[in-house]
Amino acid sequence: MYAKKSLGQNFLRCEWVVDEIIRAAKLTPEDTVLEVGPGTGVLTRALAAAAGHVIAVEKDERLASTLHDELKKEEITNVKIVSADILKVLPQLFAAYNLPATLDRRLQPGEASYKLVANIPYYLTGHLFRLIFEQDRLPKKVVLMLQKEVAERIAARPPRMSMPALAVQVFGVPEIIAAVPASCFTPEPKVDSAILKISDISDDFFPKNKIEKAVFFETARRGFSQKRKTLANSLAVLAGGDKSEIVRALSAVGLAPRTRPEELSPQNWADLVREFRA
């Protein structure tokens, strides 16, 4: 089946990559997996063999219909194909579809309930991460195929941090499992990919540090909005333009006046936000 360029479709064809993804996800028969963009089902079939339940959300109706029919013929019964845009249906996904009882019970905020495992279109990455971590029902593990450069940015540590890295690392621990050449896809993309695993996912960072999530991200976005400037300059607007107040706050948490945003760890940001609030 031909790929739709408008949907960023690149179909996976290397079995060793599928094996790496499954190994990283550490699936068990008790697991429910959310797969985004199953395409022709190369990964879907492996997920079905390793997990108890798979919910595969495919935006392309023709692919969703074909995959549904093929899995039915193959008598694979633990996969539910949902023909929809994940960005539109995720908030209602668990309630709207006939999912396993383990997902239907009321969960505590931040409690893990599923694993997100997928080879996603490159354009979807930022939107999907934001949406996933905005939900009360967080995944207990994420294993995604991403553009290699994006995966490296998310897994970066100080002094190479970025806003995407910070936005993920306050929820979990990212790790690049393997690089994947463009030749493992059809049609071949112009860039290489990588398998990114995010583990130890929780929403504990904010209550633990006694800070509000919205305030934390607003402060960080201000800092990263002008990366070439020091934090004393880029955050001055938060103190009514008083640069000296930002310098004082930086000093109070052990940071130099000329510190730049990419040098801060998630904990540094939390300490700085708490100091501002104080």
Secondary structure as GFF3:
##gff-version 3
##sequence-region A 1 278
A	DSSP	three_ten_helix	5	7	.	.	.	ID=ss1
A	DSSP	beta_strand	11	12	.	.	.	ID=ss2
A	DSSP	alpha_helix	15	25	.	.	.	ID=ss3
A	DSSP	beta_strand	32	36	.	.	.	ID=ss4
A	DSSP	alpha_helix	42	50	.	.	.	ID=ss5
A	DSSP	beta_strand	53	58	.	.	.	ID=ss6
A	DSSP	alpha_helix	61	73	.	.	.	ID=ss7
A	DSSP	beta_strand	79	83	.	.	.	ID=ss8
A	DSSP	alpha_helix	86	96	.	.	.	ID=ss9
A	DSSP	alpha_helix	101	104	.	.	.	ID=ss10
A	DSSP	beta_strand	115	119	.	.	.	ID=ss11
A	DSSP	three_ten_helix	122	124	.	.	.	ID=ss12
A	DSSP	alpha_helix	125	134	.	.	.	ID=ss13
A	DSSP	beta_strand	141	147	.	.	.	ID=ss14
A	DSSP	alpha_helix	148	154	.	.	.	ID=ss15
A	DSSP	alpha_helix	163	169	.	.	.	ID=ss16
A	DSSP	beta_strand	173	180	.	.	.	ID=ss17
A	DSSP	three_ten_helix	182	184	.	.	.	ID=ss18
A	DSSP	beta_strand	185	186	.	.	.	ID=ss19
A	DSSP	beta_strand	193	199	.	.	.	ID=ss20
A	DSSP	alpha_helix	205	209	.	.	.	ID=ss21
A	DSSP	alpha_helix	213	224	.	.	.	ID=ss22
A	DSSP	alpha_helix	231	234	.	.	.	ID=ss23
A	DSSP	three_ten_helix	236	239	.	.	.	ID=ss24
A	DSSP	alpha_helix	243	252	.	.	.	ID=ss25
A	DSSP	three_ten_helix	261	263	.	.	.	ID=ss26
A	DSSP	alpha_helix	266	277	.	.	.	ID=ss27
###
